[in-house]
Amino acid sequence: MADPNTNSLNEPEARGFPYLTVLATVATLFLFVGLIAIAYNSPNYLSDTKPAEPKADPATKLGEVRAKNQALLDGNPSAGAKMSVAEATAKLLGTLKSEKDTLPFPMPEPPIPPAPEPKKK
């Protein structure tokens, strides 16, 4: 009988170190790293970004926004307001302060009950 630890098939001969495979792998690695370096350092020709405009000073911009908002609150017609806040409040409160108010704002002022008289003993 044959020894059970042996393989009856012919085993391939051990060749030497795969120099050609290692050389091809290393060459591919360096080629890949080189192409990545070139792609990283080259400008992007496909982007449509325009050169950045100079940024406005935030304090100046805030001042402009505050001035525009104040013009709207004051009722300046050139800013697009029809009436000032004070005029609108006076008009609204003048028409709503009555006994037959049905709107929740402003609530009619509650009647003030007379002060109770102190009890005498």
GROMACS elastic network, one bead per residue, 0.5 to 0.9 nm:
[ bonds ]
;  ai    aj funct       b0    kb
    1     4     6  0.87273   500
    2     5     6  0.87167   500
    2     6     6  0.78779   500
    2     8     6  0.88404   500
    3     6     6  0.58109   500
    3     7     6  0.86378   500
    4     7     6  0.77152   500
    6     9     6  0.88712   500
    7    10     6  0.76372   500
    7    11     6  0.81669   500
    8    11     6  0.87073   500
   11    14     6  0.89583   500
   12    15     6  0.87316   500
   15    18     6  0.83003   500
   16    19     6  0.84654   500
   17    20     6  0.88147   500
   18    21     6  0.54923   500
   18    22     6  0.64020   500
   18    23     6  0.86793   500
   19    22     6  0.52446   500
   19    23     6  0.60287   500
   19    24     6  0.85949   500
   20    23     6  0.51078   500
   20    24     6  0.61444   500
   20    25     6  0.85873   500
   21    24     6  0.51646   500
   21    25     6  0.61144   500
   21    26     6  0.86279   500
   22    25     6  0.50966   500
   22    26     6  0.61250   500
   22    27     6  0.85065   500
   23    26     6  0.52697   500
   23    27     6  0.60832   500
   23    28     6  0.85782   500
   24    27     6  0.51256   500
   24    28     6  0.61165   500
   24    29     6  0.85999   500
   25    28     6  0.51542   500
   25    29     6  0.61929   500
   25    30     6  0.87873   500
   26    29     6  0.50206   500
   26    30     6  0.62858   500
   26    31     6  0.85513   500
   27    30     6  0.52912   500
   27    31     6  0.60899   500
   27    32     6  0.85976   500
   28    31     6  0.50281   500
   28    32     6  0.60852   500
   28    33     6  0.86301   500
   29    32     6  0.51753   500
   29    33     6  0.62561   500
   29    34     6  0.85895   500
   30    33     6  0.50812   500
   30    34     6  0.59953   500
   30    35     6  0.85560   500
   31    34     6  0.51037   500
   31    35     6  0.61876   500
   31    36     6  0.86391   500
   32    35     6  0.52227   500
   32    36     6  0.62034   500
   32    37     6  0.86751   500
   33    36     6  0.51309   500
   33    37     6  0.62267   500
   33    38     6  0.87307   500
   34    37     6  0.51371   500
   34    38     6  0.62928   500
   34    39     6  0.86739   500
   35    38     6  0.50700   500
   35    39     6  0.60946   500
   35    40     6  0.85116   500
   36    39     6  0.50960   500
   36    40     6  0.60229   500
   36    41     6  0.86354   500
   37    40     6  0.51556   500
   37    41     6  0.62563   500
   37    42     6  0.86380   500
   38    41     6  0.53787   500
   38    42     6  0.60989   500
   39    42     6  0.53894   500
   39    43     6  0.82624   500
   40    43     6  0.81252   500
   42    45     6  0.87846   500
   44    47     6  0.60099   500
   45    48     6  0.83159   500
   47    50     6  0.87780   500
   49    52     6  0.82924   500
   50    53     6  0.85279   500
   52    55     6  0.82645   500
   55    58     6  0.85019   500
   56    59     6  0.86233   500
   56    60     6  0.73081   500
   56    61     6  0.68319   500
   57    60     6  0.53275   500
   57    61     6  0.63050   500
   57    62     6  0.86766   500
   58    61     6  0.50787   500
   58    62     6  0.60238   500
   58    63     6  0.85459   500
   59    62     6  0.50692   500
   59    63     6  0.61761   500
   59    64     6  0.87122   500
   60    63     6  0.50781   500
   60    64     6  0.63094   500
   60    65     6  0.87527   500
   61    64     6  0.51005   500
   61    65     6  0.62771   500
   61    66     6  0.86391   500
   62    65     6  0.51413   500
   62    66     6  0.61241   500
   62    67     6  0.85574   500
   63    66     6  0.51246   500
   63    67     6  0.60946   500
   63    68     6  0.86070   500
   64    67     6  0.51182   500
   64    68     6  0.61884   500
   64    69     6  0.86205   500
   65    68     6  0.51324   500
   65    69     6  0.61350   500
   65    70     6  0.85568   500
   66    69     6  0.50853   500
   66    70     6  0.60476   500
   66    71     6  0.85353   500
   67    70     6  0.51210   500
   67    71     6  0.61446   500
   67    72     6  0.86915   500
   68    71     6  0.50949   500
   68    72     6  0.63478   500
   68    73     6  0.87644   500
   68    79     6  0.70380   500
   69    72     6  0.51124   500
   69    73     6  0.62743   500
   69    74     6  0.86482   500
   69    79     6  0.86842   500
   70    74     6  0.60493   500
   70    75     6  0.86003   500
   70    76     6  0.88762   500
   71    74     6  0.50936   500
   71    75     6  0.62729   500
   71    76     6  0.53419   500
   71    77     6  0.85606   500
   71    78     6  0.85131   500
   71    79     6  0.62295   500
   71    80     6  0.88858   500
   71    81     6  0.81497   500
   71    84     6  0.89276   500
   72    75     6  0.52402   500
   72    76     6  0.58862   500
   72    77     6  0.80574   500
   72    78     6  0.88563   500
   72    79     6  0.58106   500
   72    80     6  0.68599   500
   72    81     6  0.54354   500
   72    82     6  0.87572   500
   72    83     6  0.85650   500
   72    84     6  0.73578   500
   72    85     6  0.86271   500
   73    76     6  0.77378   500
   73    81     6  0.76783   500
   73    83     6  0.82625   500
   73    84     6  0.55721   500
   73    85     6  0.56211   500
   73    86     6  0.85163   500
   74    81     6  0.81751   500
   74    83     6  0.75417   500
   74    85     6  0.65329   500
   74    86     6  0.80109   500
   75    78     6  0.87777   500
   75    79     6  0.78054   500
   75    80     6  0.79735   500
   75    81     6  0.50116   500
   75    82     6  0.61086   500
   75    85     6  0.70203   500
   75    86     6  0.89760   500
   75    87     6  0.87320   500
   76    79     6  0.54828   500
   76    80     6  0.69054   500
   76    81     6  0.57842   500
   76    82     6  0.76080   500
   76    83     6  0.75149   500
   76    84     6  0.74780   500
   77    80     6  0.51010   500
   77    81     6  0.51177   500
   77    82     6  0.61375   500
   77    83     6  0.78031   500
   78    81     6  0.74404   500
   81    84     6  0.71990   500
   83    86     6  0.83053   500
   83    87     6  0.63717   500
   83    88     6  0.65122   500
   84    87     6  0.53100   500
   84    88     6  0.62213   500
   84    89     6  0.85972   500
   85    88     6  0.51106   500
   85    89     6  0.60173   500
   85    90     6  0.85197   500
   86    89     6  0.51679   500
   86    90     6  0.61336   500
   86    91     6  0.85681   500
   87    90     6  0.51593   500
   87    91     6  0.60747   500
   87    92     6  0.85177   500
   88    91     6  0.51133   500
   88    92     6  0.60292   500
   88    93     6  0.84803   500
   89    92     6  0.51267   500
   89    93     6  0.59525   500
   89    94     6  0.82773   500
   90    93     6  0.52520   500
   90    94     6  0.58516   500
   90    95     6  0.86165   500
   91    94     6  0.51465   500
   91    95     6  0.64017   500
   91    96     6  0.87377   500
   92    95     6  0.54126   500
   92    96     6  0.61733   500
   92    97     6  0.86209   500
   93    96     6  0.51492   500
   93    97     6  0.58860   500
   93   106     6  0.73837   500
   94    97     6  0.59734   500
   94    98     6  0.86037   500
   95    98     6  0.74577   500
   96    99     6  0.87643   500
   96   100     6  0.85408   500
   96   101     6  0.61247   500
   96   102     6  0.87402   500
   96   103     6  0.80403   500
   96   105     6  0.82588   500
   96   106     6  0.71562   500
   96   107     6  0.86400   500
   96   108     6  0.80535   500
   97   100     6  0.85180   500
   97   101     6  0.70182   500
   97   106     6  0.76707   500
   97   107     6  0.80674   500
   97   108     6  0.60411   500
   97   109     6  0.81619   500
   98   101     6  0.57759   500
   98   108     6  0.69082   500
   99   102     6  0.89850   500
   99   108     6  0.71472   500
  100   108     6  0.89984   500
  101   104     6  0.81203   500
  101   105     6  0.89564   500
  101   106     6  0.87873   500
  101   107     6  0.78939   500
  101   108     6  0.71014   500
  102   105     6  0.87092   500
  102   107     6  0.88644   500
  103   106     6  0.72706   500
  103   107     6  0.75958   500
  104   107     6  0.57643   500
  104   108     6  0.88013   500
  105   108     6  0.82930   500
  106   109     6  0.86138   500
  107   110     6  0.83963   500
  108   111     6  0.89459   500
  109   112     6  0.86332   500
  110   113     6  0.89802   500
  112   115     6  0.87061   500
  113   116     6  0.84960   500
  114   117     6  0.88445   500
  116   119     6  0.88150   500
  117   120     6  0.89858   500
